[in-house]
Every structure is written in C-alpha cells, then in structure tokens.
Amino acid sequence: MSNDAVRLHRLDEVVRKQREIFSSHCLHNQTVAEIACRTGLRPRQLERRLAKAVYKLCKQMDGEPLSWWERLF
C-alpha cells in the first residue's frame, strides 16, 4: 500500500469513529461512559472529541468558515 493510501485509510477510520461517537451521544442518547467503554477511549478523551465536534458544527451552521487551525484539529 502506498503512503497516500495508508493516510487516506487512516483518515477514513478517524472520520468514521468521530461520526460514531457524535451520533451515539447526540442521536442515540448513550452516556460518555458507555461510548468510552465501546470505543476504548478514556471518558475525558471522548468529552474533548465531542466538544470539538459540537463547536465546529455550530460555527459552520452559523455560516462562519473554520480557521485553518480549526480544520487541523
């Protein structure tokens, strides 16, 4: 597998996990502890990921573009 293919595969995994975390918490009303247990993340890591996702979504829904550094994290 080429370097670009490996990066693309890793990016796909990260996006899928982020989507799973967000939908589990916001749409399926699962607790942070339940999701952390299932994903193998610590609860604090999970809370940070949720906070970042909500922040970015709210900002974009208000019509504001993300800064270059916000797109990286």
NORDA-V965002 format. One line per field, one symbol per residue. ss: DSSP state (A for helix, B for strand, O for the rest). phi: phi as a letter, one per 20 degrees, with the letter a starting at -180 (. if undefined). A space follows every 50 residues. Layout:
# NORDA-V965002
ss->???
phi->???
This chain:
# NORDA-V965002
ss->OOAAAAAAAAAAAAAAAAAAAAAAAAOOOOOAAAAAAAAOOOAAAAAAAA AAAAAAAAAAAOOOOOOAAAAAO
phi->.fgffffffffffffffffffffffeedleffffffffenefgfffffff ffffgffffffenefffgfffed
